[in-house]
Amino acid sequence: MNHTLLLSVLMSFYKMPRHISELQALLSSFHKSKNPLLALELLSKALDQNPDIKTLKNFHTKIFHLNSHQNPSLGIKLMRSYAACGEPKLTRKVFDEMSERNVVFYNVMIRSYVNNYLYNDGLFVFRDMVNGGFRPDNYTYPCVLKACSCSENLSFGLQIHGDLLKVRMDLNLFVGNGLIAMYGKCGCLVEARRVFDEMLCRDVVSWNSMVAVYAHNMRFDDALEICREMEDFGQKPDGGTMASLMPAVANTSSENVLCVEKIFMNLERKNLISWNVMIRVYMKNSMPTKAVNLYLQMEKSGVEPDAITCASVLPACDTFHPQSKEIYKELAVLMGKMKELGYVPETDSALHDVEEEDKEGHLAVHSEKLAIVFALLNTQESQIRITKNLRVCGDCHIAAKLISKIVEREIVIRDTNRFHHFKDGVCSCGDYW
């Protein structure tokens, strides 16, 4: 096949959407036909198809063998692809191989680090960029501000803000949103609000960022006031608005609960986070019936619950038992006695997706503990037997040992692995199961 015909085939191929495997097959045939130019063109096309990491490494090897690893166009595509695969080290490898770089290379490198939580590395690259004489642009600054925000690096953030003021880039929408988030995460509420008020234009992210600033700093009333202002200005709240409220939903007024309800009900699209926030608002404000009803409504709507949903609504289900008050009262007494014996909640046994301060509360209402207390309230002296369809967690195992010692009763728990016989503070499994 001659060069002209190959090029014609290639151009026709470009016009048709193809699976990455087909691109690989065609690439292999071009590579064998000793047409490096066409192979490089096809590699460039293939890198635009979001290849997985294994395929991407294969492409990278081919580019290297074609002695084109310093090609700027291929280099930036390789970096973006590695960054998309969550591989900042490999992104950096390509970055370091480039003999010539521009602002785009630095932006991709910074973003790769920041998106993989390597905030300080991102800031170091930014310093190198500036020291190398490159001028940051409106893509650079939002990413750098995110690094300052997530690492709570206020001093660096202040320097960035100073630089922005000099070039009047602080008026850029995306930069302004980044400044609000940065100041909010660093606890500088006045500065965050000043940036917000001085913005020439705002989008939903701007409003949500300001809501998050107040919520993050436990100023729920102020957060909801921003939500009201938001609607007065004709900006509709979205799922991000609900997510921004998450940190500060506890123990608020009934008026504020109604305000969140209104936001939730008026959402054009309700995502999982929106449902979770509303359920959490109900639970944190002693409205378990509403929380359960909303959970059931969520299931009917076809939204799949996650760990946070289940952890939030589970205590409400327990509270529907006719003896729930007595069970929780007795559980609180036992928890106090357990702590006197040295009990410390094993929070590693709690769900990882919930906030740290909530983990102890979730552990307290694990089904094994509630079942043991129910049995203690309704039986006398006899052996307590409990069957569980999952493996007993480490925290409940510790609790069962201590309770058996406190109440001087034998407790038998059958989980998916074995029988656990708890007596006088010891388990028959020898703490191995």
C-alpha positions as CSV (number, residue, x, y, z in Angstrom):
1,M,0.0,0.0,0.0
2,N,1.6,3.3,-1.0
3,H,1.8,6.5,1.1
4,T,-1.1,8.3,-0.7
5,L,-3.5,5.4,-0.3
6,L,-2.6,5.0,3.4
7,L,-3.2,8.6,4.0
8,S,-6.6,8.4,2.2
9,V,-7.6,5.4,4.4
10,L,-6.4,7.2,7.5
11,M,-8.4,10.4,6.7
12,S,-11.5,8.3,6.0
13,F,-10.9,6.5,9.3
14,Y,-10.7,9.9,11.2
15,K,-14.3,10.7,10.1
16,M,-15.7,7.6,11.7
17,P,-16.0,7.0,15.5
18,R,-14.0,4.0,16.4
19,H,-13.3,1.9,19.5
20,I,-9.8,2.1,20.9
21,S,-9.1,-1.5,20.0
22,E,-9.7,-0.8,16.3
23,L,-7.3,2.1,16.5
24,Q,-4.7,-0.2,18.0
25,A,-5.2,-2.7,15.2
26,L,-4.8,-0.1,12.5
27,L,-1.8,1.4,14.3
28,S,-0.1,-2.0,14.4
29,S,-0.6,-2.5,10.6
30,F,0.8,1.0,9.9
31,H,3.7,0.4,12.3
32,K,4.6,-2.8,10.5
33,S,4.4,-1.1,7.1
34,K,7.3,1.1,8.0
35,N,5.3,4.4,7.7
36,P,6.4,6.3,10.8
37,L,4.6,9.5,9.8
38,L,1.3,7.8,9.5
39,A,1.9,5.8,12.7
40,L,2.5,9.1,14.5
41,E,-0.6,10.6,13.1
42,L,-2.7,7.6,14.2
43,L,-1.0,7.6,17.6
44,S,-2.0,11.2,18.0
45,K,-5.6,10.3,17.2
46,A,-5.6,7.3,19.5
47,L,-4.4,9.4,22.4
48,D,-7.6,11.5,22.0
49,Q,-9.7,8.4,22.7
50,N,-9.2,8.2,26.5
51,P,-7.1,5.0,26.5
52,D,-6.7,2.9,29.6
53,I,-3.4,2.9,31.4
54,K,-2.2,-0.4,29.9
55,T,-3.0,0.8,26.3
56,L,-1.5,4.2,27.1
57,K,1.8,2.7,28.2
58,N,1.8,0.7,24.9
59,F,1.3,3.9,22.9
60,H,4.0,5.7,24.9
61,T,6.5,2.9,24.1
62,K,5.7,3.1,20.4
63,I,6.2,6.9,20.4
64,F,9.6,6.4,22.1
65,H,10.6,3.8,19.5
66,L,9.7,6.2,16.8
67,N,12.0,8.7,18.5
68,S,9.2,11.2,18.9
69,H,9.0,11.3,22.7
70,Q,10.0,15.0,22.6
71,N,7.3,15.9,20.1
72,P,5.4,18.7,21.8
73,S,2.0,17.8,20.4
74,L,2.3,14.1,21.3
75,G,3.9,15.1,24.7
76,I,1.0,17.2,25.8
77,K,-1.5,14.5,24.7
78,L,0.5,11.9,26.7
79,M,0.5,14.1,29.7
80,R,-3.2,14.7,29.6
81,S,-3.9,11.0,29.1
82,Y,-1.6,10.0,32.0
83,A,-3.3,12.7,34.2
84,A,-6.7,11.4,33.2
85,C,-5.6,7.9,34.4
86,G,-4.6,9.3,37.8
87,E,-0.9,8.8,37.1
88,P,1.0,12.0,38.2
89,K,4.4,10.3,38.3
90,L,4.1,9.2,34.7
91,T,2.7,12.6,33.8
92,R,5.8,14.1,35.4
93,K,8.1,11.7,33.5
94,V,6.7,13.0,30.1
95,F,7.0,16.6,31.4
96,D,10.6,16.1,32.3
97,E,11.4,14.5,28.9
98,M,10.2,17.7,27.0
99,S,13.2,19.8,25.9
100,E,10.9,22.8,25.3
101,R,7.8,23.6,27.4
102,N,5.1,26.3,27.3
103,V,2.4,27.4,29.7
104,V,0.1,24.5,28.6
105,F,2.6,21.9,29.8
106,Y,2.9,23.5,33.2
107,N,-0.9,23.8,33.5
108,V,-1.4,20.1,32.8
109,M,1.4,19.2,35.3
110,I,0.0,21.4,38.0
111,R,-3.6,20.0,37.4
112,S,-2.3,16.4,37.5
113,Y,-0.8,17.0,40.9
114,V,-3.7,18.9,42.3
115,N,-6.3,16.4,41.1
116,N,-4.3,13.6,42.8
117,Y,-4.1,15.5,46.1
118,L,-0.4,16.3,45.7
119,Y,-1.0,20.0,46.5
120,N,2.5,21.0,47.5
121,D,4.0,19.3,44.4
122,G,1.5,21.4,42.3
123,L,2.7,24.6,44.1
124,F,6.3,23.7,43.5
125,V,5.7,23.3,39.7
126,F,3.9,26.7,39.8
127,R,7.0,28.3,41.4
128,D,9.2,26.7,38.7
129,M,6.9,28.0,36.1
130,V,7.1,31.6,37.3
131,N,10.8,31.4,38.0
132,G,11.3,30.1,34.4
133,G,9.7,33.2,33.0
134,F,6.3,31.8,32.0
135,R,3.3,33.9,32.7
136,P,0.4,32.0,34.4
137,D,-3.0,32.4,32.7
138,N,-6.6,32.0,33.7
139,Y,-6.3,28.2,33.6
140,T,-3.3,28.2,35.9
141,Y,-4.6,30.3,38.7
142,P,-7.8,28.4,39.6
143,C,-5.8,25.2,39.9
144,V,-3.2,26.8,42.0
145,L,-5.8,28.4,44.2
146,K,-7.4,25.0,44.6
147,A,-4.0,23.7,45.9
148,C,-3.9,26.5,48.4
149,S,-7.5,25.9,49.4
150,C,-7.2,22.1,49.9
151,S,-3.8,22.4,51.8
152,E,-5.1,25.5,53.7
153,N,-2.0,27.3,52.6
154,L,-3.2,30.9,53.3
155,S,0.2,32.6,53.0
156,F,0.7,31.2,49.4
157,G,-2.9,32.1,48.6
158,L,-2.3,35.7,49.7
159,Q,0.7,35.9,47.4
160,I,-1.4,34.6,44.5
161,H,-4.1,37.1,45.3
162,G,-1.6,39.9,45.3
163,D,-0.2,38.8,41.9
164,L,-3.8,38.6,40.5
165,L,-4.5,42.1,41.6
166,K,-1.5,43.4,39.7
167,V,-2.7,42.0,36.4
168,R,-6.4,42.5,37.2
169,M,-7.1,38.8,36.7
170,D,-8.9,38.7,40.0
171,L,-12.0,39.8,38.0
172,N,-12.0,36.5,36.1
173,L,-15.0,34.4,37.0
174,F,-13.1,31.2,37.6
175,V,-10.3,32.9,39.4
176,G,-12.9,34.6,41.7
177,N,-14.5,31.3,42.5
178,G,-11.1,29.9,43.4
179,L,-10.4,32.9,45.7
180,I,-13.7,32.4,47.5
181,A,-13.0,28.7,48.1
182,M,-9.4,29.4,49.2
183,Y,-10.4,32.1,51.7
184,G,-13.3,30.0,53.0
185,K,-11.2,26.8,53.6
186,C,-8.6,29.0,55.5
187,G,-11.3,30.4,57.7
188,C,-11.2,34.0,56.3
189,L,-14.9,34.6,55.9
190,V,-14.7,38.4,55.6
191,E,-12.1,38.1,52.7
192,A,-14.2,35.5,51.0
193,R,-17.3,37.6,51.2
194,R,-15.4,40.7,49.9
195,V,-14.2,38.7,46.8
196,F,-17.8,37.5,46.3
197,D,-19.3,41.0,46.5
198,E,-16.7,42.5,44.2
199,M,-17.2,39.9,41.4
200,L,-18.6,41.6,38.2
201,C,-20.4,38.4,37.3
202,R,-21.3,35.2,39.1
203,D,-22.4,31.7,38.2
204,V,-23.9,28.9,40.2
205,V,-20.4,27.9,41.3
206,S,-19.8,31.3,42.8
207,W,-22.9,31.1,44.9
208,N,-22.3,27.6,45.9
209,S,-18.7,28.5,46.9
210,M,-20.0,31.2,49.2
211,V,-22.6,28.8,50.7
212,A,-19.8,26.3,51.3
213,V,-17.7,29.0,53.0
214,Y,-20.3,29.6,55.6
215,A,-21.3,26.0,56.0
216,H,-17.6,24.9,56.4
217,N,-17.3,27.4,59.2
218,M,-20.6,26.2,60.8
219,R,-22.5,29.4,59.9
220,F,-25.6,27.7,58.8
221,D,-27.9,30.7,59.1
222,D,-25.5,32.7,56.9
223,A,-25.2,29.8,54.4
224,L,-29.0,29.7,54.0
225,E,-29.2,33.5,53.7
226,I,-26.9,33.2,50.7
227,C,-29.3,30.6,49.3
228,R,-32.1,33.1,49.6
229,E,-30.0,35.8,48.0
230,M,-29.2,33.4,45.2
231,E,-32.8,32.9,44.3
232,D,-33.6,36.6,44.6
233,F,-30.9,37.2,42.0
234,G,-32.5,34.6,39.7
235,Q,-29.9,31.9,40.1
236,K,-31.4,28.5,40.7
237,P,-29.8,26.3,43.3
238,D,-28.5,22.9,42.1
239,G,-27.1,19.7,43.6
240,G,-23.9,21.5,44.3
241,T,-25.8,23.9,46.5
242,M,-27.1,21.0,48.6
243,A,-23.7,19.5,48.8
244,S,-22.3,22.8,50.0
245,L,-24.7,22.8,52.9
246,M,-23.6,19.4,54.1
247,P,-21.1,20.4,56.8
248,A,-23.5,22.5,58.8
249,V,-26.9,20.8,58.8
250,A,-27.1,19.9,62.6
251,N,-29.4,21.4,65.2
252,T,-30.8,24.3,63.2
253,S,-34.2,26.0,63.4
254,S,-37.4,24.6,61.9
255,E,-37.5,27.6,59.6
256,N,-34.1,26.7,58.2
257,V,-35.1,23.1,57.7
258,L,-38.1,24.3,55.7
259,C,-35.7,26.5,53.6
260,V,-33.5,23.4,52.8
261,E,-36.7,21.5,52.0
262,K,-37.7,24.2,49.5
263,I,-34.3,24.1,47.8
264,F,-34.5,20.3,47.6
265,M,-38.0,20.2,46.2
266,N,-37.3,22.8,43.6
267,L,-34.2,21.1,42.2
268,E,-34.6,20.3,38.5
269,R,-32.3,17.3,39.0
270,K,-31.9,15.5,42.3
271,N,-28.6,13.6,42.4
272,L,-27.5,11.2,45.2
273,I,-25.8,14.0,47.2
274,S,-29.0,16.0,47.2
275,W,-31.0,13.2,48.7
276,N,-28.2,12.4,51.2
277,V,-28.1,16.0,52.4
278,M,-31.9,16.2,52.8
279,I,-32.0,12.9,54.8
280,R,-29.1,14.2,56.9
281,V,-30.9,17.5,57.6
282,Y,-33.9,15.5,58.9
283,M,-31.8,13.2,61.0
284,K,-29.6,15.9,62.5
285,N,-32.7,17.9,63.5
286,S,-34.6,15.0,65.1
287,M,-37.0,14.3,62.3
288,P,-36.5,10.5,61.8
289,T,-39.9,9.8,60.3
290,K,-39.3,12.3,57.5
291,A,-35.9,10.9,56.9
292,V,-37.3,7.4,56.5
293,N,-40.1,8.5,54.2
294,L,-37.6,10.5,52.1
295,Y,-35.4,7.4,51.9
296,L,-38.3,5.3,50.6
297,Q,-39.2,8.0,48.1
298,M,-35.6,8.0,47.0
299,E,-35.7,4.3,46.3
300,K,-38.9,4.6,44.4
301,S,-37.3,7.2,42.2
302,G,-34.6,4.8,41.2
303,V,-31.6,6.4,43.0
304,E,-29.2,3.9,44.4
305,P,-28.3,4.6,48.1
306,D,-24.6,4.7,49.1
307,A,-22.8,4.2,52.4
308,I,-23.6,7.7,53.5
309,T,-27.3,7.2,52.8
310,C,-27.4,4.0,54.8
311,A,-25.4,5.4,57.7
312,S,-27.6,8.5,57.9
313,V,-31.0,6.7,57.8
314,L,-30.2,3.6,59.8
315,P,-30.6,5.2,63.2
316,A,-34.0,6.3,62.2
317,C,-35.1,2.7,61.4
318,D,-33.9,1.7,64.8
319,T,-36.0,4.4,66.5
320,F,-39.2,3.0,65.1
321,H,-39.0,0.0,67.5
322,P,-41.6,0.2,70.3
323,Q,-38.9,-0.2,72.9
324,S,-36.4,2.2,71.2
325,K,-36.3,4.7,74.0
326,E,-35.6,2.0,76.6
327,I,-33.0,0.3,74.3
328,Y,-31.1,3.6,73.6
329,K,-31.2,4.6,77.3
330,E,-29.8,1.2,78.4
331,L,-27.2,1.3,75.6
332,A,-26.0,4.7,76.8
333,V,-25.6,3.3,80.4
334,L,-23.7,0.3,79.1
335,M,-21.4,2.5,76.9
336,G,-20.6,4.6,79.9
337,K,-19.6,1.5,81.9
338,M,-17.6,0.1,79.0
339,K,-15.6,3.3,78.8
340,E,-14.9,3.0,82.5
341,L,-13.3,-0.4,81.7
342,G,-11.1,1.3,79.0
343,Y,-13.3,1.0,75.9
344,V,-12.4,3.2,73.0
345,P,-14.5,3.1,69.9
346,E,-12.7,1.3,67.0
347,T,-13.5,3.8,64.3
348,D,-11.8,1.8,61.7
349,S,-14.9,-0.4,61.9
350,A,-17.1,2.5,60.9
351,L,-18.0,3.4,57.4
352,H,-15.1,5.2,55.7
353,D,-17.3,7.6,53.8
354,V,-18.8,9.4,56.8
355,E,-17.3,12.2,58.7
356,E,-14.9,11.3,61.5
357,E,-17.0,12.8,64.3
358,D,-20.0,10.7,63.2
359,K,-18.2,7.4,63.3
360,E,-18.5,6.8,67.0
361,G,-22.3,7.4,66.8
362,H,-22.6,5.0,63.9
363,L,-20.7,2.3,65.8
364,A,-23.0,2.7,68.8
365,V,-26.1,1.7,66.8
366,H,-24.6,-1.4,65.1
367,S,-27.2,-4.1,65.1
368,E,-25.2,-6.5,67.4
369,K,-25.2,-3.9,70.2
370,L,-28.9,-3.0,69.8
371,A,-29.8,-6.8,69.8
372,I,-27.8,-7.4,72.9
373,V,-29.4,-4.6,74.8
374,F,-32.9,-5.7,73.6
375,A,-32.1,-9.2,74.9
376,L,-30.9,-7.8,78.3
377,L,-34.2,-5.8,78.7
378,N,-36.4,-8.8,77.9
379,T,-34.6,-11.8,79.4
380,Q,-33.1,-12.7,82.8
381,E,-30.0,-14.7,83.5
382,S,-30.4,-17.0,80.4
383,Q,-27.8,-17.2,77.6
384,I,-28.2,-14.4,75.0
385,R,-28.1,-15.8,71.4
386,I,-27.8,-13.6,68.3
387,T,-27.5,-14.5,64.7
388,K,-25.9,-12.1,62.2
389,N,-25.8,-12.5,58.4
390,L,-22.5,-10.6,58.2
391,R,-19.1,-10.9,59.8
392,V,-19.1,-9.2,63.3
393,C,-17.1,-6.0,63.2
394,G,-14.1,-5.4,65.5
395,D,-15.8,-2.8,67.5
396,C,-18.9,-4.9,68.2
397,H,-16.6,-7.8,69.1
398,I,-14.9,-5.7,71.8
399,A,-18.2,-4.4,73.0
400,A,-19.7,-7.9,73.4
401,K,-16.7,-9.0,75.5
402,L,-17.0,-6.0,77.8
403,I,-20.8,-6.3,78.1
404,S,-20.6,-10.0,79.0
405,K,-18.3,-9.0,81.8
406,I,-20.4,-6.0,83.0
407,V,-23.8,-7.9,83.0
408,E,-22.3,-11.3,83.9
409,R,-24.2,-13.0,81.1
410,E,-23.0,-15.3,78.4
411,I,-23.5,-14.0,74.9
412,V,-23.3,-16.1,71.8
413,I,-23.1,-14.4,68.4
414,R,-23.2,-16.5,65.2
415,D,-21.8,-14.6,62.3
416,T,-20.9,-15.7,58.8
417,N,-17.6,-17.3,60.0
418,R,-18.3,-19.0,63.3
419,F,-19.9,-19.0,66.7
420,H,-18.5,-16.4,69.2
421,H,-19.0,-17.4,72.8
422,F,-18.5,-14.3,75.1
423,K,-18.1,-14.9,78.8
424,D,-16.5,-12.8,81.6
425,G,-14.9,-10.5,79.0
426,V,-13.4,-13.2,76.8
427,C,-14.4,-14.7,73.5
428,S,-14.0,-18.3,72.5
429,C,-12.4,-17.3,69.2
430,G,-9.4,-15.8,71.0
431,D,-9.9,-12.6,69.0
432,Y,-9.2,-14.3,65.7
433,W,-12.0,-14.7,63.2
